[in-house]
Amino acid sequence: MNKGEKKGLVEDLKERFKDKEWLYLVDFTSLNAGDMDLLRTKARNGSLCVQIVKNRLLNLGLEGSKFGELQRFLKGRTGVLLGADPIEGAKILADFKGKKIGLKIKGGFIEGKIYSGEEIEKIARIPSREELLAKTVSVLNSPVQNLVSLLGNIIGRFINVISKIKTQNARGENG
């Protein structure tokens, strides 16, 4: 890569970082090419981007951006993960890390705060928006189901009482 290409890459990184609210750094040292392709595919399926960049160029890209504090994580081989949803990114990394021992989450930046790799793994355990909505609907629906069931039981018992009274009256008239 010549000097002009490196400069272009740094500018591209700075441009990418402008409109993002989060970014994760990973150490992919022990991953082979097949594992990296698998990680990239999972990331793409989640509307995320994985990019491998030399630390020196990444350092220049981070310089002056809101992600500048991440420069302290730039040791060893570094990959960048960014996209729209930080929870989804954390889930993909944590899931991949669980299956491929070689991946290490170095750290990240989410909405103005630096997180360690361990903290990002904790973030991965947060339920998704859809899961939270499903739980909320379930909690809200439960009392309604209980009320319907209770009313159904009361009506059923009332019908049984009326039926028994009718049966007794019929016997009394015939007897």
N, C-alpha and C positions, 0 to 999 in steps of 0.2 A: 504494500500500500504506500503510495507516494504522499508527499506532504499535502498536496491539494486534496486528495481523497480523505486523508485524516481530518483536515480542516472541515471538509464537507460533512463528515460523520459527526464531528463535534457539534456543528451547527444543527444537524438533523436531530441529535439528542436533545439539544437545548429547546428546539421547537416542539418536540414530543413532550418534554417535561412541563412546558408552559401551561397547558390546559388540564393536566392531571392533578388529582388530589392525593394520590398515593403511589407508592413505588416500593417494591421488595427487591432485596439483593440476595442472591443465592450463590453458594459455592458448589460447583458441579464437577470438581476435580476427579472424583472416582466414577463418573458416569461415562459410559461408552457412547458412541455415535447413535446407536439404536435407541438407547435410553433418552438421549437428548431429543431425538425425533419424536419419541412418544410424548415427552413433556411438552414440546412445541405443539403437537397435535391436540393434546388435552387443553392447552392454553387457548389455542385458536377456536376450539369448540365452545369455549367459555367467553369468547370475545376478548381475549387477553393476548398480550404480545410478550414473547421471551426473546431477549437479544443478548448475545455474548459480545462483550466489548473489552478491549484491553483496559486495565485499571487506569493507566495514564490518560487515555482518551475519555474514559468515563469520568475521571476526576475533573477534567476540563469542562465536560458537559454539565456536571453538577455544580461547578463553580458559579456563584452568583444566582443560583436558582433557589427555590424554597426547599429543595432537597439537599442543599449544600452540606448539612450536618451529617449526611450519610457517608461522607468521604472517609470517615474513620473506619468504616467496614471494608475498605478497598485493600484487602490483603489476599493473596492467592488468586485463583481464577474466579472471575465474577460474572454472573449472569444477572440480567435485569428483567423483572416481571412487572408489567403495568397494564392498566386497562380501565374499565368503567367501575367494576365492583370489587372493593378490597376484600370483602368476606369471601367472595367466590375465588379470588386469587389465593387467599390464605388456605381455603379448603383444598384447592388443587395441589398446592405445594405440600400441605400436610399429608394428603392422601398419597401423593407420589413419594414423599419421604418415607411413609410407612411401608411402601412396597420396594423402594430402591434405597438401600442403606447409604449409598454414596452421596445423596443430596443433603446439603446442609443449608438451612435458612440463616443467613448472616444477620439480617435486620431489615427494617423498613421504616417507612414514613407514611402516616395516615393523617390527613387533615391537620397538619401543624405539629404533630408529635412523633418523636422517634420511638420505635419499638424494637426490642431484641427479638432474636429468632424464637425464643421460648414464648414470648408474648404473642407473636404472630400465630404460633401453634394453638394458643388459647383462643385467639380470635377465630380460628378455623372451627372451633367447637360451638360457636354461636349459631343458633338455628337460622336458616334463611328466612327471608321475608314471607315466602309462601308457607313455610312450616309454621311460623308464628301466627299467620292469619288463619291457618287451618286449626291450630290449637285454640285460638280466640273464638272462632265460630263454634267449635266443639263445646267450649265452656259456656258460651251464651246459649247454645241449643239444648244443653242438658236440662236446665230447669223447665224449659218448655215441654220437653219430652216427658219429664216426670209429671208435670201438671196434666198433660193429655192422658197419661197412663192412669193417674189418680182419678180423673173425671170418668174415664172409661170404666174403672172398677166400681165407682159409686153408681153409675148408670146401670151397670150389669147387676149389681146387688139390688137396686131399686126394681128392676124388671123381675128379678127372682122373687122378691117380696110380693109384687103385684100378682105374679103367676101363682104363688102359693095361696094368696087370698082368693083368687079366682077359683082355684081348685077346691078350697075349703067351702066356698059359697056354693059351688056346683054340687058338692057332696051333701051339704046341708039342705039344699032344695030337693035332692033325690032321696034323702034319708028320712 
